[in-house]
Amino acid sequence: MSVYRKSLIFGLLAVLGYAIWISPDFGQIAAGVAVFLFGMLSLENGFRQFTGGILEKILRHSTDTIPKSLGFGIVSTALMQSSSLVTVIAISFLSAGLLPLIAGIGIIFGSNLGTTTGAWLFATVGLRVSLSAYALPLLIFGVVLNFQPSRTFKGVGAILAGVGFLFLGIDYMKIGFESFQSAIDLADYAVDGLSGLLIFTALGLLATVVMQSSHATLALTLAGMAAAQITYENALALAIGANLGTTITAVIGGLGANIAGRRLAGAHVLFNMVTATLALIFFQPLLLAVDGLSTMVGIADDDYLLKLAVFHTLFNGIGVAIMLPFIARMAALLEKWMPDRVQDRASQPMYLNAAAMDSGATACAAVRREVWHLFDQSFGILANGLHLRREQIRDSLYLEEMLDADHEIIQVDMEDLYQQRAKSLYGAILDFISAHTVQAQSTASGDELYRLQRAAGEMIEAIKHIKHLRKNLTRYIVSNNSTIRHEYNELRQRVALVLRETDRLSRGQDGDVTTALLTLDEIAVSAVVDWQNMNARVTRLLRESKINATMATSLLNDSGYASEAVDAMLSSTRALITSSDPEAARTAAALSVRDDEQAGLVV
């Protein structure tokens, strides 16, 4: 923390402490805000206990269309009473590659509508009855459940305690404003007209940024209105500012995300700025619309608490209605304004970021995609190690004929490629898994992360074996001895065919996991047979004087490196395609060729 930030915090605490000392009534209001914010924090922590489970499953299956994304944002925010939590979850899912940008924007739009339910709850219940009597039982049950070992009980306990603290905070704010009125009438400081609109919008923005909760700002505003300390129009301006202030949460969440998460944070900022601007420009027409709607639904002309809730819902709803048709264009513009940093893709992790650690599901998804990224980089390194290009391995139907005709030596620094691309990505994966393991409250994702770590580690081992093979390969594929040249091309072909197949399987192109595992097992059996045939053939070629002893020794050693590389690639692919399926992982263990079975194979 910088010296400037520390000084600012201490200065704010000093001012707050002095204000509480000279005015106990202000202290009660401040205590109400503090208890309310603590309740919001407890509520968010309670719902976070359920992330990594049902919430993520619902999110995956309810965001494949824009209407579904919008509905998810509305319902989840209304239930959890936290647009901040929904925004952070959406950013983390987008950062992990589990959501497209358009779906994420739909959730943000829905979240802004869902957050209006808070104003309705405060206006209809929170400020019309004393909630203290309901708060105490909720706190008792919440604390008892929070001390239980079960994660579910802890989550329910935190939610109950959070609601209890919210109730207490609202009561404290309401009583504080009523007492404060006897000492000073804040309504005397009301500002009318455009100046008041802009000043109180700025105050609402500032309050939300400081408290990190638009719900707290709205609750404080409604409590002030109930005590006649804040005028109706000034309260509406505070609501506009509170809506604009919620963007700070998205910005903070975006700072820890990758470029995809930052785009979503940008969409949130853009939406709220446009909505607030429209509300300010058309403030008077909106007032007339609120009056008309209130009369239609039976809200009294002087019931300003409910009319504020109508206003809050109306301008958010208008914002969604105006911007929803342009959601695809907004996504395209954000991708244009914040392009992918292509130059960093090779050596830098693409999916590992702080936002992806928000839950076990997003952490596993981020690591899985990063392992795919490592596989892609490893494919190119392994191909170059064999003096081939990736398109030759992927596209050539007649690989043997191509190898016999093509003697190109690809000049690359294998050690540099290994260090800068493969090893750096593998290190980032290990660091991320380690950090998530420390941070996570549950080990539900531990097995999957272990299999993904193993997949990455085995691919690194394959690169190391090809590094050893490359030295003699470079020498003998251009040798004048056609026999040794043919044998080394056989090694290249064997590894290249396995590399092609594992690349196809690791990307899920087979579709069925069991079929893919059987394919890998067949490749493993074939690789053992090839290795045994190579040993027998080397002995025969040496006896027939077609190769010398030095060539024979090199060929046997390099055949071993090739076999080790093939085994590592097969093991890596098995671990990757079964990473998210424990049953498939057990099937892989049952189907894989054991050492004693390999030893019994007959050439």
C-alpha positions, -999 to +999 in steps of 0.1 A: +000+000+000+014+034-010+022+061+015-004+083-003-031+057+001-023+051+038-024+088+045-058+091+027-072+062+048-059+076+081-073+111+071-107+097+063-107+077+096-097+108+115-125+129+099-150+101+105-139+098+142-143+135+148-178+136+132-189+107+154-174+124+185-192+157+180-225+141+168-237+108+184-267+109+160-243+109+130-224+081+147-256+060+148-261+066+111-225+057+104-229+026+125-260+017+105-241+020+073-212-001+087-235-029+099-254-028+066-221-031+046-210-060+069-243-077+062-237-073+024-202-087+029-215-117+049-243-122+023-217-123-005-195-147+014-224-170+020-233-172-016-196-177-025-197-209-005-220-222-033-199-211-062-181-240-079-213-260-078-249-252-086-244-216-095-218-224-121-239-253-135-268-229-139-246-203-155-233-227-181-267-239-191-286-206-190-264-182-210-264-197-245-288-170-257-291-133-250-325-136-233-312-164-211-282-143-201-304-113-193-327-135-172-298-151-154-284-116-145-319-104-133-327-135-112-293-141-097-289-105-086-324-104-072-318-135-052-283-126-039-289-089-037-254-083-049-247-070-084-211-069-074-209-107-068-227-114-101-204-091-120-173-107-104-185-142-113-193-132-148-158-116-153-142-147-138-162-170-161-153-149-191-117-148-181-116-186-179-132-189-214-165-204-201-186-176-215-186-156-248-185-118-244-221-113-256-234-136-229-213-118-203-228-084-215-263-099-213-256-109-176-244-074-169-275-058-184-297-082-164-277-075-132-285-038-135-322-047-137-319-072-108-303-047-085-335-025-086-352-051-065-331-038-035-348-004-037-382-021-038-374-042-007-361-012+013-390+010+003-418-015+009-406-034+039-373-021+053-383+014+062-420+008+070-416-017+099-390-023+126-367-051+114-347-054+147-371-081+160-365-102+128-327-095+128-319-111+161-332-147+154-315-145+120-282-136+136-285-164+162-292-191+136-267-177+112-238-177+138-247-213+149-247-226+114-215-207+105-196-227+131-206-260+116-179-279+096-202-284+065-196-259+037-233-259+030-242-250+066-215-223+066-230-208+035-265-208+048-253-194+081-234-166+064-265-157+043-288-157+074-263-136+094-259-113+064-297-107+061-298-101+099-271-075+097-288-058+068-320-055+088-301-041+118-282-016+096-314-003+080-330+002+115-299+020+127-299+043+097-336+050+100-334+058+138-302+078+133-318+101+107-349+106+129-327+116+158-304+137+136-334+157+124-338+173+159-303+187+157-301+197+121-324+196+091-304+184+060-334+193+039-323+229+043-292+221+022-313+207-007-303+221-041-329+225-069-325+225-106-297+213-128-271+222-101-288+200-076-291+172-101-254+172-109-242+177-073-262+149-058-254+126-087-218+132-079-224+126-042-242+093-050-213+083-072-188+092-044-207+074-017-210+042-038-173+042-047-164+047-010-188+020+003-185-003-027-222-009-026-250+008-045-274-010-021-259+008+008-262+041-010-298+034-018-306+023+017-290+054+031-309+076+006-342+060+014-336+063+052-329+100+047-360+104+026-381+086+053-369+111+078-375+140+054-338+148+055-334+144+017-357+158-009-373+136-035-355+151-065-321+150-047-328+114-038-334+105-075-301+121-084-284+101-056-299+069-072-284+078-106-250+084-090-252+051-071-259+033-104-229+049-120-207+042-089-212+004-093-189+005-123-159+007-098-165-029-089-163-040-125-132-020-130-115-035-100-126-070-111-113-063-146-079-053-133-072-089-121-087-104-153-073-111-188-083-091-218-117-109-221-126-100-185-115-064-191-138-062-221-167-072-199-157-046-173-156-021-201-191-031-211-204-026-176-188+009-175-202+018-209-237+006-201-239+025-168-225+057-182-250+057-211-278+049-187-269+076-163-264+101-191-298+094-205-314+097-170-298+131-165-307+144-199-343+132-197-347+137-160-379+158-162-397+134-187-387+105-164-403+123-135-435+126-155-433+089-164-428+079-128-459+099-118-479+083-145-468+048-137-473+054-099-508+065-105-515+034-127-503+009-100-519+028-071-489+044-055-499+076-036-486+109-050-466+116-017-452+081-014-418+091-025-400+060-012-419+038-037-417+064-064-379+063-061-380+025-066-401+031-097-376+057-110-347+034-103-364+005-122-376+027-150-343+043-160-324+010-158-351-007-178-350+020-205-312+016-206-315-021-212-342-016-238-321+009-257-288-009-256-299-045-259-304-044-298-268-032-300-252-058-278-234-075-307-221-042-320-209-033-284-190-066-282-174-060-315-164-025-305-149-037-272-129-063-291-116-036-314-108-012-286-091-039-265-075-063-290-057-095-280-020-090-275-009-116-301+027-110-296+025-122-260+005-154-267+035-177-273+053-171-240+027-156-217-003-174-201-036-165-217-061-176-192-044-176-158-054-145-138-067-135-104-103-133-116-102-170-127-095-180-091-129-169-080-142-204-079-131-240-084-150-243-117-133-212-132-099-222-119-101-256-135-115-242-167-087-216-168-060-242-162-075-266-188-074-239-214-039-229-204-028-266-208-044-265-243-023-234-249+008-253-237-001-282-260-003-259-289+031-244-281+045-278-275+032-291-308+052-265-327+083-271-306+081-309-310+075-305-348+106-282-351+126-307-330+118-333-356+128-308-384+091-306-394+065-279-395+032-283-378+012-280-410+033-309-425+023-331-395-014-321-395-020-320-432+003-345-449-016-377-459+016-394-470+040-386-442+065-413-451+069-402-487+072-366-476+099-374-451+120-393-477+117-364-502+121-335-477+156-331-460+150-296-447+170-287-416+149-263-395+173-240-377+158-233-343+173-230-308+154-258-290+167-248-256+155-213-261+121-224-273+118-248-243+128-221-218+108-192-233+076-209-244+071-243-228+088-240-194+076-205-187+040-216-194+044-247-173+058-226-144+028-203-147+004-232-145+022-246-114+021-212-097-016-208-105-026-242-092-005-237-060-021-203-054-056-216-060-049-246-036-039-222-009-069-198-015-096-225-020-119-234+008-127-268-008-107-295-024-135-304-048-114-293-078-081-307-065-083-340-084-090-323-117-062-298-112-038-326-104-047-344-137-042-311-156-009-305-139+002-340-148-009-334-185+013-303-186+042-320-169+042-350-193+042-327-223+072-310-209+089-344-206+081-351-242+100-319-253+130-329-232+132-363-249+129-347-284+157-323-274+180-352-268+169-370-300+174-339-322+212-339-320+217-371-339+186-366-360+200-334-374+231-353-384+217-384-399+186-373-418+211-357-443+236-385-442+250-401-473+242-435-458+206-441-471+200-468-445+207-447-414+188-418-431+158-441-436+159-454-400+159-419-386+131-409-409+112-439-394+118-424-359+105-390-371+074-406-387+066-426-356+067-396-333+050-373-358+021-397-363+016-399-325+019-362-322-008-357-349-032-381-332-027-368-297-032-332-310-065-343-325-076-362-294-066-335-269-088-310-288-118-333-284-121-340-321-130-377-314-160-367-294-163-398-272-139-400-243-139-439-241-132-441-279-104-417-275-089-437-246-091-469-267-073-451-295-046-440-272-042-475-259-039-488-295-012-462-302+007-473-271+006-510-282+018-500-316+046-479-302+059-508-281+059-531-312+077-504-332+104-501-305+109-539-303+111-541-341+136-513-342+159-532-317+158-563-339+163-544-371+194-525-357+210-559-349+204-571-384+216-539-401+248-540-380+254-576-389+249-569-426+273-539-423+247-514-436+254-493-405+285-491-383+286-495-345+285-458-338+253-455-359+238-485-342+245-471-307+230-437-317+200-453-332+192-475-302+196-446-278+175-423-300+148-449-304+146-449-266+142-411-266+115-414-292+097-441-272+099-420-241+085-390-259+056-410-273+048-424-239+049-389-224+026-375-251+001-404-246+001-400-209-003-362-212-033-366-236-050-392-213-047-368-184-060-339-203-091-356-219-101-372-185-093-341-164-129-331-158-143-366-156-132-388-127-150-418-141-131-414-174-099-411-154-106-445-138-114-459-172-081-446-185-063-463-157-081-496-164-076-494-202-040-482-203-013-508-212+006-520-182+043-526-182+039-563-177+015-564-207+039-545-228+067-569-219+046-598-231+039-584-266+053-606-294+071-590-323 
